């Protein structure tokens, strides 16, 4: 299902007068097919496009701490390879589950994913799975926030290793701790000691630690979707050598093709952007 939104004044300060939001539900069909193919869900468009929904797949790019089976990696590799090749970025935060089965036979999973193409991604602001009320389903509704690209300010990061340790130690020596009851309850410990102490401690550390911005030499084209196909391909090679099965060789070919196409796509896009912003005076 797709919804087109027309904005004559422009979409998110872009020159595009409309954008598209797609919703998908890709459930498995026996034995190797799915109701929504990667080509149908994720495809190239010359205007802002966002697709979200229940993809019913697990991938290290979305949930790096989850132990995945060979079948789960094979099913998700084709979707993420198509996303990387088409210039899409994954909007999910890594880790939070979005599906909690009513029965105890299955584990909670992060199967509700959102992808945005390169024209929609600059306006993306945040992904949240805890603000919207539950609709009675075993899936948690997702809240995707967008804003004007020029209103997004890049936050500086703290250089913890270069912090002034003697100054931090002196500040902590003067830290005043609230008096606790003789036999405090867990709630009193948290309210009177842990929460205020951690707040003061964090404030001191942030005030005395240096700040730094991302290096100007970092690769802006590199995204988690560029790393995920590389990981899948690297892991698929020894698996194929061990099992020597047609399905394992298929995963190697698919992951290798997706990884090479994704890298080629982002390099060409970055080079085209560099050439467009350069001239013969400053190249």
C-alpha positions as CSV (number, residue, x, y, z in Angstrom):
1,X,0.0,0.0,0.0
2,X,1.3,3.4,-0.9
3,X,0.2,6.9,0.1
4,X,1.2,10.0,-1.9
5,X,1.2,13.4,-0.1
6,X,1.2,16.5,-2.3
7,X,2.8,19.7,-1.0
8,X,2.7,22.5,-3.5
9,X,5.0,24.6,-1.2
10,X,7.6,21.9,-1.2
11,X,8.4,18.9,1.0
12,X,10.7,19.4,4.0
13,X,12.3,22.5,2.4
14,X,13.0,20.5,-0.8
15,X,12.0,21.4,-4.3
16,X,9.9,18.2,-4.6
17,X,6.2,18.9,-4.5
18,X,5.1,15.5,-3.2
19,X,6.5,12.4,-1.5
20,X,5.4,8.8,-1.0
21,X,5.0,6.6,2.1
22,X,4.7,2.9,1.6
23,X,3.5,0.2,3.9
24,X,4.3,-3.5,3.5
25,X,3.5,-6.8,5.1
26,X,5.9,-9.5,3.8
27,X,4.9,-12.8,5.2
28,X,6.7,-16.0,4.1
29,X,5.1,-18.3,1.5
30,X,6.2,-21.9,1.3
31,X,8.9,-22.8,0.6
32,X,11.2,-19.9,-0.5
33,X,8.9,-17.1,-1.6
34,X,7.5,-14.1,0.3
35,X,4.3,-12.1,-0.2
36,X,6.2,-8.9,-0.9
37,X,9.5,-9.2,-2.8
38,X,12.4,-6.8,-2.3
39,X,11.9,-5.3,-5.7
40,X,8.2,-4.4,-4.8
41,X,8.9,-3.0,-1.4
42,X,12.2,-1.2,-2.1
43,X,12.7,0.4,-5.5
44,X,14.4,3.5,-6.9
45,X,12.3,6.7,-7.2
46,X,13.3,10.2,-8.2
47,X,11.3,11.8,-5.4
48,X,11.3,11.3,-1.5
49,X,10.1,7.8,-0.6
50,X,9.8,6.0,2.8
51,X,8.6,2.4,3.2
52,X,7.8,0.8,6.6
53,X,6.0,-2.2,7.9
54,X,6.2,-5.8,9.0
55,X,9.0,-7.3,6.9
56,X,9.2,-10.5,9.0
57,X,13.0,-10.6,8.7
58,X,15.9,-10.4,11.1
59,X,19.2,-8.8,10.2
60,X,22.4,-7.8,12.1
61,X,22.0,-4.2,10.8
62,X,18.8,-3.8,12.8
63,X,19.5,-6.2,15.7
64,X,23.3,-6.8,16.0
65,X,23.1,-8.7,19.3
66,X,20.6,-11.3,18.1
67,X,21.8,-14.7,17.2
68,X,20.5,-15.4,13.7
69,X,20.1,-18.7,12.0
70,X,21.3,-19.4,8.5
71,X,17.7,-19.2,7.2
72,X,17.1,-15.9,8.8
73,X,20.2,-14.4,7.3
74,X,19.4,-15.8,3.9
75,X,15.8,-14.3,3.9
76,X,17.0,-10.8,5.1
77,X,20.1,-10.6,2.9
78,X,18.1,-9.9,-0.3
79,X,16.1,-7.1,1.3
80,X,19.1,-5.3,2.7
81,X,21.1,-5.9,-0.4
82,X,18.3,-4.3,-2.5
83,X,18.1,-1.4,0.0
84,X,21.8,-0.7,-0.2
85,X,21.9,-0.9,-4.0
86,X,18.9,1.5,-4.3
87,X,20.4,4.0,-1.9
88,X,18.0,3.4,1.0
89,X,19.0,3.9,4.7
90,X,17.6,2.0,7.6
91,X,15.8,4.3,10.1
92,X,15.4,1.9,13.0
93,X,17.4,2.2,16.2
94,X,19.5,-0.9,16.7
95,X,18.1,-3.3,19.3
96,X,14.5,-2.4,20.5
97,X,12.1,-5.2,19.7
98,X,8.9,-4.3,17.9
99,X,7.1,-7.7,18.0
100,X,6.1,-9.5,21.2
101,X,4.3,-12.8,20.5
102,X,1.3,-13.6,22.7
103,X,2.4,-17.2,23.1
104,X,5.7,-18.3,24.7
105,X,6.9,-20.4,21.7
106,X,8.7,-17.5,19.9
107,X,11.2,-14.9,21.0
108,X,10.5,-11.1,20.7
109,X,11.9,-9.8,17.5
110,X,12.7,-6.6,15.6
111,X,10.8,-7.3,12.4
112,X,9.1,-3.9,11.8
113,X,11.5,-1.9,9.7
114,X,11.6,1.5,8.0
115,X,13.7,2.5,5.0
116,X,14.1,5.9,3.4
117,X,15.7,6.7,0.1
118,X,18.5,9.3,-0.3
119,X,16.0,12.1,-1.0
120,X,13.9,11.4,2.1
121,X,16.6,10.5,4.6
122,X,18.0,14.1,5.1
123,X,14.7,15.1,6.6
124,X,14.6,12.1,9.0
125,X,14.9,13.1,12.7
126,X,14.0,10.2,15.0
127,X,12.5,6.7,15.4
128,X,10.5,5.8,18.5
129,X,8.6,2.7,19.5
130,X,7.4,3.8,22.9
131,X,5.3,7.0,22.4
132,X,2.3,5.7,20.6
133,X,-0.4,3.7,22.4
134,X,-0.8,0.0,21.7
135,X,-3.4,-1.0,19.2
136,X,-4.1,-4.4,20.7
137,X,-1.7,-6.2,18.3
138,X,1.5,-8.0,19.2
139,X,3.3,-5.4,17.2
140,X,4.4,-2.0,18.7
141,X,3.5,1.0,16.5
142,X,6.4,3.1,15.3
143,X,6.7,6.9,15.4
144,X,8.9,8.4,12.6
145,X,9.6,12.1,13.0
146,X,10.8,14.3,10.2
147,X,11.9,17.9,10.1
148,X,13.6,20.5,7.9
149,X,17.1,19.4,7.1
150,X,18.6,22.8,7.9
151,X,17.1,22.6,11.4
152,X,19.0,19.5,12.4
153,X,22.2,20.5,14.3
154,X,25.0,18.0,14.6
155,X,25.7,17.4,18.3
156,X,29.3,17.4,19.4
157,X,30.7,14.3,21.2
158,X,32.7,14.2,24.4
159,X,36.3,13.1,24.3
160,X,36.3,11.0,27.4
161,X,39.9,9.8,27.1
162,X,41.2,13.5,27.0
163,X,39.2,14.6,30.0
164,X,40.9,16.4,32.9
165,X,41.1,13.5,35.4
166,X,42.5,15.5,38.3
167,X,39.8,18.1,38.0
168,X,37.1,15.4,37.8
169,X,38.6,13.8,40.9
170,X,38.6,17.1,42.8
171,X,35.0,17.8,41.8
172,X,33.9,14.3,43.0
173,X,35.7,14.8,46.3
174,X,33.3,17.7,47.0
175,X,30.2,15.7,46.0
176,X,27.6,15.8,48.7
177,X,25.5,12.7,49.2
178,X,22.0,13.0,50.7
179,X,21.4,11.3,54.1
180,X,19.5,8.1,53.8
181,X,17.1,6.5,56.3
182,X,18.5,3.7,58.5
183,X,16.8,1.0,56.6
184,X,16.0,2.4,53.2
185,X,13.7,0.7,50.7
186,X,14.8,0.2,47.1
187,X,12.6,3.0,46.0
188,X,14.2,5.4,48.6
189,X,17.7,4.3,47.5
190,X,16.9,5.1,43.9
191,X,15.1,8.4,44.7
192,X,17.4,9.8,47.3
193,X,20.8,8.4,46.3
194,X,21.3,6.8,42.9
195,X,19.3,9.2,40.8
196,X,20.6,12.5,42.2
197,X,24.1,11.2,42.5
198,X,24.2,10.0,38.9
199,X,22.8,13.3,37.7
200,X,25.5,15.3,39.5
201,X,28.2,12.9,38.4
202,X,27.1,13.1,34.8
203,X,27.0,16.9,34.9
204,X,30.5,17.0,36.3
205,X,31.9,14.6,33.7
206,X,30.2,16.5,30.8
207,X,31.4,19.9,32.1
208,X,35.1,18.8,32.3
209,X,35.3,16.6,29.2
210,X,36.4,18.1,25.9
211,X,34.1,18.2,22.9
212,X,34.8,17.3,19.4
213,X,33.0,17.1,16.1
214,X,33.2,14.3,13.5
215,X,36.4,14.4,11.5
216,X,36.1,16.2,8.2
217,X,37.9,13.2,6.6
218,X,35.2,10.7,7.7
219,X,33.3,9.0,4.9
220,X,29.9,10.6,4.7
221,X,28.7,7.9,2.2
222,X,29.2,5.1,4.7
223,X,26.1,3.9,6.4
224,X,25.0,0.8,8.5
225,X,23.5,-0.5,5.3
226,X,27.0,-0.5,3.8
227,X,28.4,-2.5,6.7
228,X,25.6,-5.0,6.9
229,X,26.1,-6.6,3.4
230,X,29.8,-6.9,4.2
231,X,29.2,-8.7,7.4
232,X,26.6,-11.1,5.8
233,X,29.0,-11.9,2.9
234,X,32.0,-12.4,5.3
235,X,29.9,-14.8,7.5
236,X,28.4,-16.6,4.5
237,X,31.7,-17.7,3.0
238,X,32.8,-20.1,5.8
239,X,29.3,-21.3,6.2
240,X,29.2,-22.3,2.5
241,X,32.5,-24.1,2.8
242,X,31.3,-26.0,5.8
243,X,27.8,-27.1,4.5
244,X,28.5,-27.3,0.8
245,X,24.7,-26.9,0.1
246,X,22.9,-25.1,-2.7
247,X,21.2,-22.7,-0.3
248,X,24.5,-21.7,1.3
249,X,26.1,-21.1,-2.1
250,X,23.0,-19.0,-3.1
251,X,23.5,-16.9,0.0
252,X,27.2,-16.3,-0.9
253,X,26.3,-15.2,-4.4
254,X,23.4,-13.0,-3.2
255,X,25.4,-11.3,-0.4
256,X,28.4,-10.8,-2.5
257,X,26.4,-9.2,-5.3
258,X,24.5,-7.0,-2.9
259,X,27.6,-5.9,-1.1
260,X,29.5,-5.0,-4.3
261,X,26.5,-3.2,-5.8
262,X,25.9,-1.3,-2.6
263,X,29.5,-0.1,-2.4
264,X,29.5,0.9,-6.1
265,X,26.2,2.7,-5.7
266,X,27.3,4.8,-2.7
267,X,30.6,5.6,-4.3
268,X,29.0,6.8,-7.5
269,X,26.5,8.9,-5.6
270,X,29.2,10.5,-3.5
271,X,31.3,11.2,-6.5
272,X,28.4,12.8,-8.4
273,X,27.6,15.0,-5.4
274,X,31.3,16.0,-5.2
275,X,31.5,16.9,-8.9
276,X,28.2,18.8,-8.7
277,X,29.5,21.0,-5.9
278,X,32.9,21.6,-7.5
279,X,34.2,23.8,-10.3
280,X,37.4,24.1,-12.3
281,X,38.6,26.8,-9.9
282,X,38.3,24.8,-6.6
283,X,38.4,21.1,-7.7
